[in-house]
């Protein structure tokens, strides 16, 4: 087992060979969810664009607080106010522009309306409940950096600055090749003896699309070397990246690895990773080929830890690392020769957040992945005992 490659070593080696795509396209902001910015975007406006009220209440001069003031005007959001008359207060609503002369807003719950006047409690701090022009952003500041993957808050931020379109890296085209004569497509009425339904296609298409890539074709590979070579040739002619499942182990029916070696170059094979040891990476005619294992949970783990950052790097994304945090182990596990990524759940008991692995960690089991919240990281050779701190990766952050 000494020839197994550590996960981070493998990933760093792969990423060092990749160059981000230079192909871009302009998208309407609402259609850019999950896409990667191709260029930095600068703020067009101060944010907020004018000094405004953070509350429903009354705008006034600090020096006039602590007494009864005439209400001189009413300022809804979207209206331009008149300058504040000295010795008066203006009825103002959240987000409305502050009148010149006013320097505080007292929330309505603290005030008492008396006819056309309002009794204001004494205040001592200037700027109370006031949002100053440009306190969040100044025009010309970097709004979003190139390489930012656009989530809903980023789309909202772009819209708040008046951007209707944004320049993004084009989606990488991905071809999926699936090895296994035993695979039968869902919908087949009767499952033949010795066959299994093809879960990897649905799993992989979903994972690929959620990372911002486009599936341009799916090939079912007959378990022969010639058929595998022919499918690889077709796939690399259409795709920017090829992802295979199955056929990368050491069995006589595993033809993907030798096909990559015959048609191109195999850069690395076999990781110190569980599940996912028989991972392969190479290239055919200059197109990266990612060889994932065939078991569904191995597909999930190796895609999340390797294929996902590869596809993000191809798009020029800056942040390739999955979100992780540390919690308390609620289990005991002996250290092994491979890093393990255990499907598990996170619970909170008496103020302590704990991670528990599911009992069934079979690489062929998907139900535990559906029921899991996290991948629990068990490093190579490290025994974990109850009460230790362990790193977890939220599955929702991956897909």
N, C-alpha and C positions, 0 to 999 in steps of 0.2 A: 504493500500500500504506500510505500515511500515515494512513489512517482506521482502521487496525486497532487494536483496544483491547488494551492489555497485560493479561495474565492476572490479575494481582493487582488491578488497577484494576477489572476486570469483576467479580471475586469479591467484593471489598469493596462495590461498588455493589449487587450482588444481596443480600448478607447484610444490608445496611442496611435493606432493604425487608421483611425477614422477621421475624415474631414467633413465638417458640416456641409450640407447641401447649399448651393448658391442660388437655387431656384426659389423665386418668391411669387406671391400673388396678393392682390389687394382685395380685402374682404370687408363687407359691411360689419360694423362692430358687433351687432347681435349674432352674427354667424361665425364669430371668431373664437367661440368657447373652446378651450382646450388646445388652441393653436399657439405657436411660438412666434414671438415678435422678431422680425427680421432686422429692425433698426430701433434705436432708442427714440422715445417720444418725449418731447418737452411740453411743459404746461403753456397753454396759450393765454391763460388768465390767472390773476390772483385768485386764490381760493381761501375763504369766500371772496366774491368779487366786490363786496362792499361790507362795511361794518353792520352787523345785524344782531337781532335779539335771539338769545338762546331759550327764551321762555315767553309764554303769554303773561303779560303784566303791564307795568307802567314805566316809560322811559322818562328820565329826569336828570337834573344836575345833582351831583352828590351833595352839594351845599344846600340844596332845597329839601333834603330828606328830613324826616322827623316832624313834619307838619302837614296841614291840609292844603292841597294844591288844586287849582282849577284844572279841569281836563280840557286841553286846548285843541287836540286833534285825535283822530283815530287812524291807525296805520296798519292795514292788513298787509300780508305778504304780497309782493308784486307791485306795490304802490310806492311812488317817490314822495317822501314826506317834506313838509315845509320845515324851515328852521324852528327849533323849539323856542317858544316865547319864555323869557326869564320868569321864574316864579310859577311855572305851570308844569304839568305832567302830560304825556301823550299816551293814550291807550295803544298798546303795541302787541303784535302777535308773533309767534315763533317764526323766525326766518325773515321777518320784515326788516327793512333798512332802518337803521337808527337815525333819528333826525340830528342834524348838526346842533351842537350845544349840549346834547345829552351825553352823559358818561356812565350811567348805570341803568339797569332794568331791575325793578323790584317785582318779584313774581306776584301774580294776582291773589294767591292764597294769603299773602302777608299784608294785603291792603284792604281798606274798607271804603267802599263807594258811598258817598253822601250827596245825593242829587247829582249836580254837574261837577262835583269835586271828588277828590279821593284823599283819604288819610294815609300818609306814607310813614312807616316806622323809620326811626333813625338808622342810618347806615354809615359805615366808617371806611369802606374799601371801594376805591374807584374801579370800574370795569366789571362789577358784579353782573353776571348773566349776559355779558356782552361778548360777541365773537368778532374780533378785529379783522379788518380786511387783510387777506394774505397770511393769516396766522397758520394755515395748513400748508399752503404752497404759494410761491411767488412765480409770476409769469417768467418763463425762460428756464426754470428749474427742471431737472430730469424728472419726468412723470413716471415712466417705466423704462427699464433698461432693455436693450437688445438681449434676446435669450429668455425673456420672461414668458412663462407659460400662462396664458390668459384664463383666469377663473372669473366667476361672476363679479367679485368686487373690482377686479381690474377693468372689466367691461363697463361697469358703472362709473369708474373713475374716468375712463376715456370719454364716455358720454357726458359727464359733468363738465368736461373741458371743451365740448362742442365737436368732438371728433365723430364723424359719421362712418369713416373707413379707417382701416389699419393695414399695414404691410406685414405679412406673415410668411414664414418659410412654407413652401409647398409640402403637402402631405407626402411622406415617403410611400412608395408603392411596394407592397409586401406580397410575396407569393408564399403560400402554405403548402407543404408537401407532407403527406401522412402515409407512413409505412404500416403495413399489416394486412395480410390476406383475411384476417379474422374480423375486420371491421365491416359493419353493416350500418347503413344510414338509418337514422330514426324515421319512423313511419312505415317501415317494413312490417307487415302483419305478423309474420311468424319468424322468430329468430332461429336460424338454422343451428344445428348442433355444432358446438365448438366456436360459435361466433359471439361477438359482443357489439353493442351499439356504439357508434362513433361519437363519443363525448368530446374528444379533443378538438374537433372542428368548431363546435359552438363555443367552447371555452377559449380557443385561440383567436377566433374571429372577434369575440368580445374584448379580449385583452388587447389585441392589436388596434382595434378602433378606438378604445378608450385612451390609448397613449398618443392619439392624433395621427395614426397611419391609416392607409387605405389598402384593403385586401383586393388585389387585382386578379387572383386566381387561386383555386384549390385543386391540388392533384392527389389522387389516391394512388399510391405506389404498389404495384405488384411486388411480391417478395422475390425479385430477381435483380441481379446486378445490372443487366442491360436495361431493364425498365426504369430502374432508379437513375441511371445515367441519362437516359432519354428525357425523363421528366425534369431533371436538373438543368439540362440544356434549354428546354422550353421555358423554365421558370426564370432563369437569369436573363433571358432575352426580353422579358417583360417587366422585371421588378428591379427596384433599388436594393432590396434586402430579401433574402430567402430564409424562411424558417421551416425547419423540418421537425417532425415528431416521430420518435421510434427509429430503429435501425442504426443506432450509434453505440450499441453495446458490443459484446464479443461473440455473440452467437453466429451460427452458420447462416441464419436468415437475416442478419443485420448488414445491409448493403450500403447505407448512407455514407458512413465513414470512408469505406474504400472507394466509393464513387467520387466523393470530394477529392480524395487523394489522386484519383486517376484523371480527373478533369481539371483540377486546379491545385490548390495548396491547402493542407490542413495545418493550422497554426497551433492549435492546442486541443487536448482531449483528456478527459477524466479529471474531475475536481474532488477536492477533499470536502465534499458537501453531501448532506443527507437531508431530504431526498435530492437526487440529481447528479450522482457521480458520473454517469456516462454522458456528460455534456461535451459537445464538440463545437469548434469554431474554425472556419476557414474561408476560402473564397474560390469562386469559379468565374473565370473571365472577368475578374475585377469586382464582382458582386459579392458582398459579404454573405456567408451562409452560416446560420445559427442552427446547430443541431441539438434539439432538446430531447430528453428521454421520452419514452412512450407512455408511462403511467401518468394518469391525470394530475395527481397531486405533485408529482415531479415536474410536470409541465407548468403548473401554477407557480411553484417556487422558483424554478430556473428562469421562467419568463420574467417574473417580478424582480429578481435580483440581477439578471444579466441582459435579457432581451429588451426589457423596458428601458434601462439606461442607454443601451446601444441605440434604440430608436429615437430616444430623446436627444442624444448627442448628434445624431444625423440631422435633426431639426435645428441644431444650434442652441438647445436649451442650456441654461446656466446651471440649474440645480438638478443634479442627476441622482443624488442620494435620497433614499426613502426616509420619510419621517420616522423617528424612533424616540423612545423615552424609556426610563428605568422604573421598574416596579419591584415588589417583593415576591420572591418565588414561594409558591405554595405547593412545592413538590420536591422530590429528590431524584436526581438523575446522574448516573456515572458518566464521566468524560470518555469520549471515544476518539478514534483517529480521524473523524470527519466532523466539521461544524454541522450542527443540526439546527434546522428551522422547524420548530414544533408548532403545529396548529393548536391554538388554545384560546382561552377566554380570559377576560380581566374582570375581577369582582372587587367590590369595596366592602370591607368588613371592619367595623369599629374604627373608621378613619384611616385604615391601611389598604392601599390598592395592591391587589395580589394577582399574579398570573398562574393559571392552571392549564396544563396541556390536556387535550382530549386523549382518551385512552387509546383509540384507534389511530395510529400514526402510519398506517399502511400507505405506500406511495400510490396504490390504486384506488384509494378511498376519497371520494369528493364530498360526501355528506359532512364530514368533520370540517372541511374548508368552508362550507356554507354556514355552518353553525359557529365558526370561529370568529373572534374579534381581531386576533393578532397572530403574528408569527413570533414565537419566543426563540431568542437566539441563544444557543448553547455552543460556546466556542470549542474548538479542538482541544481535547485533553483536559477540559475543565469540569470537575465534578460540581454539580449544583446541589446544595442542600437547602431545606426549607428555611426561609428567613434571609437567604442571600439576595442581593440586588441582581436583577436580570434585565437585559435589554429586550424590548418588544417593538415590533413594527406593526402599526395599525393596518389591517388589510384594506380598510376604506381609503387609506392614503395612496394605495397602489392601484386601486381600480374603483 
